[in-house]
């Protein structure tokens, strides 16, 4: 296990539980990729041993936990904004989505899942649970 410590800091860090969350200047200490401590930014000094380790200060950029999307179909993100007037007249799942999915190759699923993964990251989503047929291609896209 990697025990390297590093620090992220900002004038704006989301702190506290969801019901009591607030934004304050803070330093987040990470050890081996896990949050190990939080410190107020004011007066914080890096340990002397930190010379070989990392500190990244993000100024006034917000540091916040990532969102979780517990039900997504990454490979279908390319349909966002598609005209659906005809599809909504009947059983949309069977007449629209199933029809499109039957025409998609595994390579299409991979490419569209990759696009969906990037879209998720840009929206602040750090964890997805994807519900899709070609699970191997989706897994390769988000790995």
N, C-alpha and C positions, 0 to 999 in steps of 0.2 A: 504494500500500500504506500502511496505517495504521501508523506507527511509535510511536504513543502507548504509553508504558510505564505499567504499573500493577502493583500488588503484592497478593498474597493471603498472609495469615499465619494461623497457628494454633499452639496448644500441641501439636497432634497432627496431623502431616503424615506420610503414608506416603512413605518415601524408599527408594531402592535398587532393584536388580533383584528380580524375583519370588523367586528363591531366597535372597536376602539382605535382603529387605525388613525395615524396622524403622520404628518410629514415633518421631518426635522433633519438638521445637519448631522451626519453620522459616518462612522467607519465600520465596515463589515469585515471581520477577520475570517478567512477561510483556511481550513487545514485539510489537505487532501481532498479538496472539492466540496467540503461540508462547512456550513457556517458554524464557527466555533465560538465567536464572541461578537458583541456589538459595543461600540464605544461612541461617546459624543465626539463630534469632530473638533470642537473648540478645545484646544490644548493637547490634542492627541499627538504623541511622538512615537515614531516607529522604533521598535527595539533595535539596539545596536547590531544584532545579528542579522537584521533584515537587509543588509547591504547586498547580499546575493539573492535576496528574495524580491517579491514584487509589491508595488503599491501603485494603483491607478486611481487618479483623482478625476472625477467627471464634471467638476465645476458645478453648475446649477442644473445639470441634466438629471432627470428623475431616475432613481434606482427603485424598482418595484418587483415583487414576485411575479413570475410568469403565470398566465392563465392556463387552465386545463380544459380541453375540449373533449368531453367524455363520449361524444357521439358525432362522428364526422364521416364523410365519404370524400377523402382527398381527391380521388380520381375524377370526381364529378364537378369539381370547382370550375372547370372550363365552361360549364353550362350557366354559370351565374350571369344574369342579364339576358339570357336567351328568350325569344318570344314564346310564350306558353299559352296563348289564347286557345289554340286548337287542342293542346294537350289537356287542358282543364275541363273539356267537355265530357270526358268519360273517366275511365280508371287511369289516372295519370301514371301510376307506377307501372302498370302493365303495358299501356299503349305508348308511353313516351320513354320512360327510363329504361325499361327492359329492352325496348327496340334499339336504343342507342348503345346499351351495354353489350348486346349481342354483336355489334359491329366493331367493338373495340378489341384490338389485339393486346397481348401482354405488354408489348412495347408501348402502346398507347397508355395503358394503365400506369406503367412506370413513369412515363413522361408527365402525364397529368397529375400523378401523385406527387412528383417532385415539385411541380408548380404549386400544388395545394399546400405542400409542406412549407415552401418559401412564403406563401401567402399567410399561413398560420404564424410563422415567426414574425413577419411584419406587423401582425395584429397583436403581438405580445403573448402568443400561445407557445408554451414550452413543452407541453405533453398532449398527445392526441391518442384517442382510442378509436381506431378506424374500423369501420364495419364494411368490408368489401370482399368480393369474391377472390380476386387475384392477390391473396395475402402476401405471397413471396415478392411480388413486384412492388407492392406498397412498402413492405419492410425494407427492400433494397433502396427505395427512393428516400426513405427517412433515416436510413442508417448513416 
